[in-house]
Amino acid sequence: MKLRDNELFLYYDPKSNIGKQTLAYGKSLTSHILDVDWNRQALSNTQWKEILNLMKRTPKDIMDRSSQYYEQHIRGHEIAMTGMLEILCHTPQILQGPVAVMGKKAVLVRTPTDILKVN
């Protein structure tokens, strides 16, 4: 994922309140925003690997473990890294919140102000 140093990448649900508020905070950081609606565009396995490496996290770390999908398809199952990345690619609603990347920093946005951590 190639971004300019002052460009913010935001992967989120624009229909959610946290998504709308996060985008508003993001606009206070930079005017160069690449906002991607996770309902319309999936990230690739490679993009997820890059983001997770920047966060120093695993796929399970950023998943909402209280979600119905997690309960039915993930909890109690042994799933390889490639399988977990596929889940992130095809089921972004399982994320705990939006994901923001700026420069060499990436954060999981649980509250809208968390996006300020990428600056």
Number of C-alpha atoms within 10 A of each C-alpha: 9 7 15 10 11 14 17 26 22 25 25 25 20 18 10 12 11 19 23 15 16 26 23 14 16 25 13 9 18 13 11 15 17 14 16 17 17 19 15 7 12 17 16 14 18 12 14 19 17 14 22 19 14 15 17 11 14 16 18 16 13 21 19 16 16 11 13 11 14 16 12 10 11 15 12 9 8 9 13 9 14 12 13 16 23 17 20 22 19 15 14 22 19 19 21 18 24 28 23 26 24 22 16 13 14 24 24 25 24 17 14 20 14 17 27 15 14 17 16
